[in-house]
């Protein structure tokens, strides 16, 4: 087997391991999305009441017309 063949086999194995790990992490996260491993309880996120999250008024884009400059 040549050097390129060995690298291709190693690369394929690394890709398969990464894919299996990614699928496993995704499945675990979908089953327990808020569990904290250190404390064993859900994280404190507060109530989700919906609606629009508004930031600082200083960061809002102006929507009025720009005055002409000379």
Secondary structure, 3 states (H helix, E strand, C coil): CCHHHHHHHHHHHHHHHHHHHHHHHHHHHHHCCCECCCCCCECCCCCCCCCCCCCCHHHCCCCCCCCCCC
